[in-house]
């Protein structure tokens, strides 16, 4: 078999040439594919296995072309989205013909392409394995799997089998390296939750260990956060089928925030169905991103980028509970900046987190309530060219210093929420958010907005009760920007930015208080 991607066995000055791409030492080339999946028109209607394989084969045909394209660009690993092969909106019985049998990765070594005869109903994973082998590329994909269970198992479903939403990681020789069974299902009635969270990761020669989880998992401690912390992982593969929800949970916005918060690389592949609000994929480092968000057109998108390997000794903003709990007064050492090695302090004459001037208190505008993200936020309007604001709810107070050179005909507001989110999932959120409102009336604050013109300099901070803070910075056209500085001071977390690259949509501290879920 002729390899479609080959390496020159010559290395000059720590550079390596792969398929026409010069790869720098300490870097690797990653690919993600946002896939417009071919869907069953009647997913709730049971079909024969051959019909299911025919539909999945059409999606796999597209995958095969993208693997080849990625390999030709020197990619060493490619990630495909959740539900990309089989689709969604199935019932438990109607999805059954679409399920492969894939042994859990702890069961022993298996190369599906080279050993197709070991198990029945493995056509999909066999084909994925052969793609990896043919193109000499690590491959991560999502598929539905089945596992028979014994009646003696108290958790065994009545139909005698488990059905899982599963990621598979395949090595460049086609071997099955790891499987991950999705733990936090999002209204996926066709699938079962695994008895215990999977902590899934696999090793590579070019970037060390990669962890993996899926879609909704990213909002919860188990397994995503625990996986990263317990195994000190710095590279994550992330298949997802994410429906965007502005202003705080668009796909690219939160994927970048997660990478920044943990100082990790994330390879995130989303499904592409704009009519369902599903788009947003990217290759993320803590300080740079290569993203795709397109709600206007159809068709898939391949992203290929070279990024630095983040090593295991690289510390994140969230790894030290001791740092979070100590008295941080008059200390600069916990501040981080997007240059990674800078340390900054507020100047003596500037307001520090946790303090708002008397002048700011005297001029506080009226607070109001509006629904954002299905939660009842308390807001204050952001008026004028500059100001200092404070707004509180429960134990959380949020503060904002802002300045804008040009006043635009746009309403912004500073919002706070400290409570249990209960719509489309239950989880505890602490959020401080500067958002552009949908119109000029208070009732439009919290609505979904995609375009803005105001360029705002700001410092945003809050007395967060959790160390798990995800910094959001979203700009006009659903593009990303990066904070100048962020970190802890006086037991407050802060985010600052001088002049966003384009109009500001959202600047927020999105805190997850996992213990209160």
Secondary structure, 3 states (H helix, E strand, C coil): CCCCCCEEEEEECCEEEECCEEEECCEEEEEEEEECCCCCCCCCCCCCHHHHHHHHHHHHHHHHHHHHHHHHCCCCEEEECCCCCCCCCCCCCCCHHHCEECCCHHHCCCECCCCCCCCCCCHHHHHHHHHHHHHCCEEEEEEEEEEECCCCCCCCCCCCEEEEEEEEEECCCCEEEEEEECCCCCCCCCCCCCCCCCCEEEEECCCEEEEEEEHHHHHCHHHHHHHHHHHCCCEEEEEECCECECCCECHHHHHHHHHHHHCCEEEEEEECEHHHCECCEEEECCCCEEEECCCCCCCCEEEEEEEECCCCCCCCCCCCHHHHHCCCCCCCCCEEECCCCCCCCCCCCCCCCCCCCHHHHHCCCCEEEEEECCEEEEEEEECCCEEEEEEEECCEEEEEEEECCCCCCCCEEEEEEEEEECCCCCEEEEEEEEEECCCCCHHHCCCCCCCCCCCCEEEEEECCCCCCEEEEEEECCCEECCCCEEEEECCEEEEEECCCCCCEEEEEEEEECHHHC
